[in-house]
Amino acid sequence: MTRQQVLDLYFMDTRCKLIDLAAFLDRIDRAEGEADFRLNAFRQALKELDGKEPQRAKQVLLAFSDPTTKPIAKATTKAACGAFKEVEG
Amino acid sequence: MRYIEPHGHMVSRVTDDYIDMATAGCQAVCEPAFWAGFDRSSVQGFYDYFCQLTEHEPKRAAKFGLRHYTWLCINPKESEDTKLAEEVVSIIPKFLDRPTVLGIGEIGLNKNSKNEIKVLEWHIDLAARQDQLILVHTPHLEDKLKGTRLIIDALKSDRRIKPERVIIDHVEEHTIKLVLDAGFWAGMTLYPESKCTPARAIDMIEVYGHERLWMNSACDWGVSVPLAVPRTGLEMKKRGHAEQAIDRMIYQNPVQFMSQCPKFTLA
């Protein structure tokens, strides 16, 4: 596809997602209380969008990923939350 | 548009989904064993589930002209209890000769724990001993990258395993190259909220090519779309992909992989 064709096919949908993203951040700002580690991870991942490097989707996914390599001792939950939380100590 | 649904949890879906899939051109649906959304309390629960997958569900699909195949295992979400897992793995061989069983799956990891890896290794050993195909589930979200690496290590460390007989599913942009470079097949799961969207799946096809790659809906009891595969075929068409390339991705590739099991036939 040409760049023009990509814009024709995906611009409106992606524009909508971008406004949703902005509205989400506004909503966070308006809300009260402390945010948890996910907001920091989200802001770190956002920086990847503005980069000049290719593979932005991969970089965003890496920003949210557990970078460690060793198995954990025991699974205490089944769920994933979308962002890696570093365990202190 | 003919297509194969290579990964759908039809026991969680309603009959209308079968009608829609058959109407959209589905030729066969393949159902890996998975987590029911709650933990089963005993090995008997798994025995009943394996009977459902190998006896009841093929009949339900056949009413709509669809062939139904299955994969068996205890899924990684229930692998922390190794005593139960050992019991379940021990009953799987009783089912492997059934006519619609394609192999062992979806095995893999969930939270990347030591016990999950132990149970994954038991399944890999079972598949190797019984010469079975393998379908692998990779973890969700932040756990996927690490889990994919651990899974590849476990598979590669068993020299009896042939990578071309293993599909590692739920790849995304940060894991697809790891899987393909190691010689395995890769599956892209089309979900509305997680895993990957049709647009991103097509991006990956355009970047990595058509070799050893398939797409699936992994439709289940969660937020998922049983028609995700044909809808992605339509989106490929909008993006100018040739009919032949679309057919290869949504029909020929899954047929090629699963035909390594002689029980898989569309005749």
Interface residues (C-beta under 8 A of the other chain):
Chain A: M1 Q5 L9 Y10 Q55 A57 K58 L61 L62 F64 S65 D66 P67 T68 T69 P71 I72 A73 K74 A75 T76 T77 K78 A79 A80 C81 G82 A83 F84
Chain B: W35 K77 E80 N110 K111 N112 S113 K114 N115 E116 I117 P139 H140 L141 E142 D143 K144 L145 K146 R149 L150 E172 E173 H174 A199 R200 D203 K238 R239 G240
